[in-house]
Amino acid sequence: MTETKVFLLPDLGEGLTEAELVNWLVAVGDEIHVDQPIAEVETAKSVVEVPSPYAGTVAELHGAPGQTMDVGKPLISVAASESPVEPVETTEPPVETHAPLVEPVETEHVETKESAAAETYRTEEKAGSGNVLIGYGTPGGTATVRRTRPRRAQSLVEHGEARTPLVEPVGTQSAHAKLTTAADDALLSRTRVPGKLGAVISPLVRRMAREHGVDLGHVHGSGDSGLIMRRDVEAVITKPAKAEPIETERQPLVVPVETQPVERRVSTNSTSGAVDSRTGLAITGRTPVRGVRKAVAANMARSRSEIPEATVWVDVDATALVDLRVGLKKAEPHNTPGLLAFIARFVTAGLKKYPVLNTRFVSGEDTSGGESQEIVGFDGINLGFAAQTDRGLVVPSIRNADRLSAKQLDAEIKRLTAIAREGKATPTELGSGTFTLNNYGVFGIDGSAAIINYPEVAILGIGRIIDKPWVADGELVVRKVTELTLTFDHRVCDGGTAAGFLRFVADAIESPTSLLADL
């Protein structure tokens, strides 16, 4: 009988828990190979292609384009090909087909004490090539496994004769849970998101928590950077709890479909003939908030609710900067930075002079249980810039922008803008900024009190550059004028610091040659 493997939607980075299925790249009946892209999914960060860890024939596609899918839920089912990957060669004697899948625990023979589920998970990964998706990948390399000492019996999984199911009956679950050791921790730790407190990356841990009704939001992770390990979930499961009916305990670990959360999407067809109770007007449609728009909405709401922001602005005579660029363009028509690159250079210089605007305000709990607050500074500047795309507003960031010249900044701005509009920017490129530059002047706008890109502490906006009457040397003349607007977190500095930074950038625009010697 042909064996069918179910591939679960992997974690796509930064603890994202869901993704929208954009497009299937394969169809039922197609023959696929390991690491072949099978689907395009869109997260709150970007659009990525998901590779298959299995080779064989596509048996079932779990989902339709436009559907939001949860991490850890089935994505695709693959029937094993006629010539499966050769089993791992070992020096151990083969096991007869009638041998039990799970043998009694004997500590003198089971040195590593691995759980059956973790063993199966690792075994199925052996066919991978090493290609890594964000937070997920197949290890690849040679098809050999080192063991400190042989086991008494070999699992039938490694001989391809049968496989231990990942979901086991409740009666055997507790016995296998006791076999977990640091070997499993190492497996889970390699896929964690650095710096993500309370992160849960392993599908095994997620499944265990879901099947036992454990709320991971209240679990303290014992792994690096607060990563929630298998042992943390087991500790919660084994705590004394209220007695439940026997029927509930005997239910399979897989949650019945009827108990799954109700689909959050609202079909646009359901609005036909519907009337809004507040306005009395007919409803023409409902648009689900998802993907980038959902992430932007959450980030902006958090920024406005948590950051006590203030705004300062100033009009700037940009005539000298415009003239400088015109002169450079005549000398090098195809290698002249744009005006945004010049201003980015001035901003990084200003942040070196006023580093408090390149920080992060962090609140937490101290050792005594009270509230602690600190301002975290950085050795370097990751300069983000707002880019409008078909998927919504995103903020790619130029890493270590303070080390780049205007020409290098211009090249990075063009590169990041292109990949952001294609939806190919990585979570690191979209989420690592320390200060944001917003050029809303391209939309014909003079000024705006922008919302700070949380968790940063400041954002500088640039309005359009237009001809305006200006007094220079006591005379009224026409000059190229723009408006700079700085919105800042009043918790990290006062108005004097913000005004000093804004004036520094304005003076640099009005007299640009002094800061552009590195061109």
C-alpha positions as CSV (number, residue, x, y, z in Angstrom):
1,M,0.0,0.0,0.0
2,T,1.4,3.4,-1.0
3,E,2.4,5.5,2.0
4,T,1.1,9.1,2.2
5,K,3.0,11.8,4.0
6,V,1.3,15.0,5.2
7,F,3.4,18.1,5.2
8,L,2.4,20.7,7.7
9,L,2.7,24.5,7.1
10,P,6.1,25.4,8.7
11,D,6.9,28.4,10.8
12,L,7.8,31.2,8.4
13,G,9.8,33.4,10.7
14,E,9.5,35.8,13.7
15,G,6.8,33.6,15.4
16,L,4.2,34.3,12.7
17,T,1.3,31.9,13.3
18,E,-0.6,32.1,10.0
19,A,-0.1,32.8,6.3
20,E,-2.4,33.3,3.4
21,L,-2.2,30.8,0.6
22,V,-1.6,32.9,-2.5
23,N,-1.1,30.2,-5.2
24,W,-0.5,26.5,-5.7
25,L,2.6,25.7,-7.8
26,V,1.6,22.0,-8.1
27,A,-1.6,20.1,-8.7
28,V,-3.0,16.8,-7.6
29,G,-1.3,14.0,-9.5
30,D,1.9,15.9,-10.1
31,E,5.2,14.2,-9.5
32,I,7.4,16.4,-7.2
33,H,10.9,16.1,-5.8
34,V,12.5,17.2,-2.5
35,D,12.7,21.0,-2.1
36,Q,10.5,21.7,-5.1
37,P,8.4,24.8,-4.5
38,I,4.8,23.7,-4.0
39,A,3.0,26.9,-3.0
40,E,3.3,30.6,-2.5
41,V,2.1,32.0,0.8
42,E,1.9,35.5,2.0
43,T,2.7,36.5,5.6
44,A,2.6,39.8,7.4
45,K,6.2,40.2,6.2
46,S,6.5,39.0,2.6
47,V,5.5,36.4,-0.1
48,V,7.6,33.3,0.1
49,E,7.7,29.9,-1.8
50,V,7.3,26.9,0.4
51,P,9.5,23.9,-0.6
52,S,8.4,20.3,-0.2
53,P,10.4,18.0,2.1
54,Y,9.0,14.9,0.4
55,A,9.3,13.4,-3.1
56,G,6.4,11.6,-4.7
57,T,2.9,12.2,-6.1
58,V,0.7,15.0,-4.9
59,A,-2.3,13.3,-3.3
60,E,-4.2,16.2,-1.8
61,L,-3.9,20.0,-1.5
62,H,-5.2,21.2,1.9
63,G,-6.5,24.7,1.1
64,A,-7.6,27.0,-1.6
65,P,-5.9,30.2,-2.8
66,G,-7.0,33.1,-0.7
67,Q,-7.4,31.0,2.4
68,T,-5.6,31.8,5.6
69,M,-3.8,28.8,7.0
70,D,-2.4,28.3,10.5
71,V,1.2,27.2,11.1
72,G,1.3,23.5,11.9
73,K,-1.8,22.6,10.0
74,P,-1.7,20.3,6.9
75,L,-0.6,22.0,3.7
76,I,-0.1,19.1,1.2
77,S,-0.3,15.3,1.2
78,V,2.3,13.4,-0.9
79,A,2.1,9.7,-1.8
80,A,5.6,8.1,-1.7
81,S,7.2,7.5,-5.1
82,E,7.9,4.0,-6.3
83,S,11.6,4.5,-5.6
84,P,11.7,6.1,-2.2
85,V,14.8,7.4,-0.6
86,E,17.1,4.6,0.5
87,P,16.9,3.9,4.3
88,V,19.8,4.9,6.5
89,E,22.4,2.2,6.6
90,T,23.4,1.1,10.1
91,T,25.4,-1.7,11.6
92,E,22.4,-2.9,13.5
93,P,20.5,-6.1,12.5
94,P,17.2,-5.6,10.7
95,V,14.0,-5.9,12.6
96,E,11.3,-8.4,11.5
97,T,8.1,-6.9,10.4
98,H,6.2,-8.3,13.4
99,A,8.4,-6.4,15.8
100,P,6.4,-3.8,17.8
101,L,6.8,-0.1,16.8
102,V,7.3,1.0,20.4
103,E,9.4,-1.3,22.6
104,P,9.4,-1.3,26.4
105,V,11.5,1.3,28.0
106,E,14.8,-0.2,29.2
107,T,17.2,2.4,30.3
108,E,20.3,0.2,29.8
109,H,19.5,-0.1,26.1
110,V,17.9,3.4,25.3
111,E,20.7,5.7,26.0
112,T,19.4,8.8,24.2
113,K,15.8,8.4,25.5
114,E,14.3,10.0,22.5
115,S,10.5,10.2,22.1
116,A,8.9,8.3,19.3
117,A,7.5,11.5,17.8
118,A,10.8,13.3,17.8
119,E,12.5,10.2,16.3
120,T,10.0,10.1,13.5
121,Y,10.3,13.8,12.9
122,R,14.1,13.5,12.5
123,T,13.9,10.4,10.4
124,E,11.5,12.0,7.9
125,E,13.8,14.9,7.6
126,K,16.7,12.7,6.4
127,A,15.6,13.0,2.8
128,G,16.0,16.8,2.7
129,S,18.7,18.7,0.9
130,G,19.5,21.4,3.3
131,N,17.5,24.2,1.7
132,V,16.1,26.4,4.5
133,L,12.9,28.3,4.6
134,I,12.6,30.9,7.3
135,G,12.4,29.0,10.6
136,Y,12.2,25.7,8.8
137,G,14.4,23.5,6.6
138,T,15.6,20.1,5.7
139,P,19.0,19.2,7.1
140,G,20.4,17.3,4.1
141,G,24.0,16.2,4.0
142,T,25.1,12.6,3.9
143,A,22.6,9.9,4.8
144,T,24.3,8.7,7.9
145,V,23.5,8.9,11.6
146,R,26.0,8.6,14.4
147,R,25.0,6.8,17.6
148,T,26.9,6.5,20.8
149,R,25.8,2.8,21.1
150,P,23.4,0.6,19.2
151,R,19.9,0.0,20.3
152,R,18.5,-3.4,21.1
153,A,16.0,-3.1,18.3
154,Q,15.7,-0.8,15.2
155,S,12.6,1.2,14.6
156,L,10.6,0.0,11.6
157,V,10.5,3.7,10.5
158,E,14.1,3.7,9.4
159,H,13.7,0.5,7.3
160,G,10.8,2.0,5.4
161,E,8.5,-0.9,6.4
162,A,6.1,1.0,8.6
163,R,6.0,4.4,10.3
164,T,5.2,5.3,13.9
165,P,2.3,7.9,13.7
166,L,3.1,11.3,15.0
167,V,-0.2,11.3,16.9
168,E,-0.4,8.6,19.5
169,P,-3.2,7.4,21.7
170,V,-3.5,9.0,25.1
171,G,-2.5,5.9,26.9
172,T,0.9,5.8,25.4
173,Q,1.6,9.5,25.4
174,S,2.7,9.8,29.0
175,A,5.2,7.0,28.5
176,H,6.8,8.6,25.5
177,A,6.8,12.0,27.2
178,K,9.2,10.6,29.8
179,L,11.7,9.8,27.2
180,T,12.4,13.4,26.3
181,T,15.9,14.7,26.8
182,A,18.3,17.4,25.7
183,A,18.5,15.8,22.3
184,D,14.9,17.0,21.6
185,D,15.8,20.4,23.0
186,A,18.7,20.7,20.5
187,L,16.3,19.8,17.7
188,L,13.8,22.5,18.7
189,S,16.5,25.2,19.4
190,R,17.9,25.2,15.9
191,T,14.6,26.6,14.6
192,R,14.0,29.3,17.2
193,V,13.7,33.0,16.3
194,P,16.6,34.9,18.0
195,G,15.4,37.4,20.5
196,K,11.8,36.3,20.3
197,L,10.7,35.9,23.9
198,G,8.2,33.1,24.5
199,A,8.7,31.8,20.9
200,V,7.4,28.3,20.0
201,I,8.9,27.1,16.8
202,S,8.7,23.3,16.8
203,P,5.5,21.9,15.3
204,L,5.8,19.0,17.9
205,V,5.5,21.4,20.8
206,R,2.7,23.4,19.2
207,R,0.8,20.2,18.6
208,M,1.4,18.9,22.1
209,A,0.1,22.1,23.6
210,R,-2.9,22.3,21.3
211,E,-3.9,18.7,21.9
212,H,-3.7,19.1,25.7
213,G,-5.4,22.5,25.9
214,V,-2.3,24.3,27.1
215,D,-2.3,28.1,26.5
216,L,1.3,28.8,25.4
217,G,0.8,32.5,26.1
218,H,1.0,31.6,29.8
219,V,3.9,29.2,29.6
220,H,7.4,30.4,30.6
221,G,10.0,29.1,28.2
222,S,13.2,27.6,29.6
223,G,15.1,27.6,26.3
224,D,17.4,30.3,25.0
225,S,15.6,33.7,24.7
226,G,12.5,32.3,26.3
227,L,12.0,29.6,23.7
228,I,9.2,27.2,24.9
229,M,10.6,23.6,24.9
230,R,8.8,20.3,25.1
231,R,9.7,19.9,28.8
232,D,7.9,23.2,29.5
233,V,4.6,22.0,28.0
234,E,5.0,18.6,29.7
235,A,5.4,20.4,33.1
236,V,2.1,22.1,32.6
237,I,0.4,19.0,31.4
238,T,1.5,17.0,34.5
239,K,0.3,19.6,37.0
240,P,-2.7,18.6,39.0
241,A,-5.8,19.6,37.2
242,K,-9.6,19.4,37.7
243,A,-10.9,15.9,37.1
244,E,-12.4,15.6,33.6
245,P,-14.9,13.0,32.4
246,I,-13.3,9.7,31.2
247,E,-14.8,10.2,27.8
248,T,-12.8,13.4,27.4
249,E,-9.5,11.7,28.3
250,R,-10.1,8.9,25.8
251,Q,-10.7,11.3,22.9
252,P,-8.0,11.2,20.2
253,L,-5.3,13.8,20.5
254,V,-6.4,15.3,17.1
255,V,-9.0,18.0,17.9
256,P,-12.3,17.2,16.1
257,V,-13.1,19.6,13.2
258,E,-16.2,20.7,15.0
259,T,-14.1,22.3,17.8
260,Q,-11.8,24.3,15.6
261,P,-12.1,28.1,15.7
262,V,-14.7,29.5,13.4
263,E,-13.3,30.8,10.1
264,R,-12.7,34.5,10.6
265,R,-13.1,35.4,6.9
266,V,-16.4,37.0,5.8
267,S,-17.4,36.2,2.3
268,T,-18.2,39.3,0.2
269,N,-21.2,37.4,-1.2
270,S,-22.8,37.4,2.3
271,T,-23.3,41.2,2.0
272,S,-25.9,40.9,-0.7
273,G,-28.9,42.8,0.5
274,A,-27.4,43.5,3.9
275,V,-28.0,46.9,5.6
276,D,-25.8,48.6,8.1
277,S,-27.7,49.1,11.4
278,R,-25.9,52.3,12.3
279,T,-26.2,54.2,9.0
280,G,-29.1,52.5,7.3
281,L,-27.0,52.2,4.1
282,A,-26.7,49.1,2.1
283,I,-23.4,47.2,2.6
284,T,-21.5,46.8,-0.7
285,G,-18.7,44.5,0.5
286,R,-16.5,43.4,3.3
287,T,-12.7,43.3,3.0
288,P,-10.8,41.0,5.4
289,V,-7.8,42.7,7.1
290,R,-4.9,40.4,6.5
291,G,-1.3,40.1,5.4
292,V,0.6,43.4,5.4
293,R,-2.4,45.5,6.1
294,K,-3.2,43.5,9.2
295,A,0.4,43.9,10.4
296,V,0.4,47.6,9.7
297,A,-2.9,48.1,11.5
298,A,-1.6,46.2,14.6
299,N,1.7,48.1,14.6
300,M,0.2,51.5,14.2
301,A,-2.4,50.9,16.9
302,R,0.3,49.7,19.3
303,S,2.5,52.7,18.5
304,R,-0.3,55.2,19.2
305,S,-1.5,53.4,22.4
306,E,2.0,53.0,23.9
307,I,4.2,55.9,22.7
308,P,3.6,59.5,24.0
309,E,4.7,61.1,20.7
310,A,5.4,64.8,19.9
311,T,6.0,66.5,16.6
312,V,8.3,69.3,15.5
313,W,8.7,70.6,11.9
314,V,10.7,73.2,9.9
315,D,10.7,74.6,6.4
316,V,14.1,74.1,4.6
317,D,15.6,75.8,1.6
318,A,16.8,72.8,-0.5
319,T,18.0,74.9,-3.4
320,A,21.7,74.1,-2.8
321,L,21.0,70.4,-2.5
322,V,19.0,70.4,-5.8
323,D,21.7,72.4,-7.6
324,L,24.4,70.0,-6.3
325,R,22.6,67.0,-7.6
326,V,22.0,68.7,-11.0
327,G,25.8,69.4,-11.3
328,L,26.7,65.8,-10.3
329,K,24.2,64.4,-12.8
330,K,25.9,66.3,-15.6
331,A,29.2,64.9,-14.7
332,E,27.9,61.3,-14.1
333,P,24.5,60.9,-15.7
334,H,24.1,57.3,-14.7
335,N,25.8,57.2,-11.3
336,T,24.2,60.1,-9.4
337,P,22.4,59.4,-6.1
338,G,18.8,60.5,-5.7
339,L,17.8,63.3,-3.3
340,L,16.5,60.7,-0.8
341,A,20.0,59.1,-0.6
342,F,21.6,62.5,0.2
343,I,19.0,63.2,2.9
344,A,19.6,59.6,4.3
345,R,23.3,60.5,4.6
346,F,22.4,63.6,6.6
347,V,20.1,61.7,8.8
348,T,22.7,59.1,9.7
349,A,25.1,61.9,10.5
350,G,22.5,63.6,12.7
351,L,21.8,60.3,14.6
352,K,25.4,60.0,15.5
353,K,25.2,63.5,17.0
354,Y,21.9,62.8,18.7
355,P,22.0,59.0,19.3
356,V,19.1,58.9,21.7
357,L,16.8,59.1,18.7
358,N,18.3,55.8,17.5
359,T,17.3,53.8,20.6
360,R,14.4,51.7,21.9
361,F,12.3,52.2,25.0
362,V,11.7,49.0,26.8
363,S,9.4,48.3,29.7
364,G,9.5,45.2,31.8
365,E,9.4,43.7,35.3
366,D,12.4,43.8,37.6
367,T,13.5,41.1,40.1
368,S,11.2,42.5,42.8
369,G,8.1,42.3,40.7
370,G,8.0,46.0,40.0
371,E,8.1,47.8,36.7
372,S,11.5,48.5,35.1
373,Q,12.1,50.8,32.2
374,E,15.3,51.3,30.1
375,I,16.5,53.0,26.9
376,V,18.4,50.6,24.8
377,G,21.1,52.0,22.5
378,F,22.7,50.4,19.4
379,D,26.1,50.2,17.9
380,G,25.1,51.2,14.4
381,I,22.1,52.5,12.5
382,N,19.6,50.4,10.5
383,L,17.8,53.1,8.5
384,G,14.3,52.2,7.5
385,F,12.4,54.0,4.7
386,A,8.7,53.7,4.0
387,A,7.9,52.1,0.7
388,Q,4.4,51.9,-0.8
389,T,3.6,48.6,-2.5
390,D,0.6,46.8,-4.0
391,R,0.5,44.8,-0.7
392,G,0.5,47.9,1.5
393,L,3.0,50.1,3.3
394,V,6.3,48.3,4.2
395,V,9.5,49.6,5.8
396,P,12.6,47.9,4.5
397,S,15.8,48.9,6.4
398,I,19.3,49.6,5.3
399,R,21.6,47.7,7.7
400,N,24.6,49.7,9.1
401,A,23.5,52.7,7.1
402,D,25.9,54.9,9.0
403,R,28.8,53.1,7.3
404,L,27.6,53.8,3.8
405,S,28.2,56.8,1.4
406,A,25.4,58.5,-0.4
407,K,26.1,56.4,-3.5
408,Q,25.9,53.2,-1.5
409,L,22.8,54.3,0.3
410,D,21.2,55.1,-3.1
411,A,22.0,51.6,-4.3
412,E,20.5,49.9,-1.2
413,I,17.4,52.1,-1.4
414,K,16.8,51.0,-5.0
415,R,17.5,47.3,-4.3
416,L,15.3,47.1,-1.2
417,T,12.4,49.1,-2.9
418,A,12.5,46.6,-5.8
419,I,12.3,43.4,-3.7
420,A,9.7,45.0,-1.3
421,R,7.4,45.7,-4.3
422,E,7.9,42.2,-5.5
423,G,7.0,40.8,-2.1
424,K,10.4,39.1,-1.8
425,A,11.9,41.1,1.2
426,T,12.9,38.9,4.1
427,P,11.5,39.5,7.7
428,T,15.0,40.7,8.7
429,E,15.0,43.3,5.9
430,L,11.5,44.4,7.0
431,G,11.8,44.3,10.7
432,S,15.3,45.4,11.8
433,G,15.2,49.2,11.6
434,T,16.2,51.6,14.3
435,F,15.0,54.8,12.7
436,T,12.6,55.5,9.8
437,L,12.8,58.0,7.0
438,N,9.4,58.7,5.3
439,N,9.4,60.5,1.9
440,Y,5.7,61.3,1.5
441,G,6.6,64.2,-0.8
442,V,6.4,61.7,-3.7
443,F,2.7,61.7,-3.2
444,G,2.5,65.5,-3.5
445,I,2.2,66.1,0.2
446,D,3.9,69.0,2.0
447,G,3.8,67.7,5.6
448,S,2.5,64.9,7.9
449,A,2.6,64.0,11.6
450,A,3.6,60.4,10.9
451,I,3.1,57.6,13.3
452,I,6.3,56.2,14.7
453,N,7.2,52.7,13.4
454,Y,7.0,50.7,16.7
455,P,9.3,49.9,18.5
456,E,11.4,52.7,17.2
457,V,11.4,56.1,18.9
458,A,11.4,58.5,16.0
459,I,10.4,59.0,12.3
460,L,11.5,61.8,10.0
461,G,9.1,62.9,7.2
462,I,10.1,64.8,4.0
463,G,7.5,66.8,2.1
464,R,7.6,67.7,-1.6
465,I,10.2,70.1,-2.9
466,I,8.5,73.0,-4.6
467,D,9.2,76.6,-5.6
468,K,8.2,79.0,-2.8
469,P,8.9,82.7,-2.0
470,W,11.8,82.9,0.4
471,V,13.7,85.7,2.0
472,A,17.5,85.4,1.4
473,D,19.9,88.1,2.3
474,G,17.0,90.5,2.9
475,E,15.5,89.9,-0.5
476,L,12.4,88.0,-1.5
477,V,13.4,85.3,-3.9
478,V,12.0,82.0,-5.3
479,R,13.7,79.0,-3.8
480,K,13.3,75.2,-3.7
481,V,11.6,74.6,-0.3
482,T,10.6,71.4,1.5
483,E,9.2,70.7,5.0
484,L,10.9,68.3,7.4
485,T,8.7,66.8,10.2
486,L,10.1,64.8,13.1
487,T,7.8,62.7,15.3
488,F,9.5,61.4,18.4
489,D,8.9,59.5,21.6
490,H,8.8,62.0,24.4
491,R,9.9,59.4,26.9
492,V,13.4,59.1,25.4
493,C,14.1,62.8,25.0
494,D,12.7,66.3,25.3
495,G,12.0,68.9,22.6
496,G,15.4,70.4,22.7
497,T,17.1,67.2,21.6
498,A,14.5,66.7,18.8
499,A,14.8,70.2,17.6
500,G,18.6,70.0,17.6
501,F,18.5,66.9,15.4
502,L,15.9,68.4,13.0
503,R,18.0,71.6,12.8
504,F,21.1,69.6,12.0
505,V,19.5,67.8,9.1
506,A,17.9,71.1,7.8
507,D,21.3,72.8,7.9
508,A,22.9,69.9,6.0
509,I,20.3,70.2,3.3
510,E,20.8,73.9,3.0
511,S,24.7,73.5,3.0
512,P,25.2,70.0,1.7
513,T,28.8,70.0,0.5
514,S,30.3,69.8,4.0
515,L,28.8,66.3,4.7
516,L,29.2,64.8,1.3
517,A,32.9,64.5,1.0
518,D,32.6,60.7,0.9
519,L,30.9,60.7,-2.5
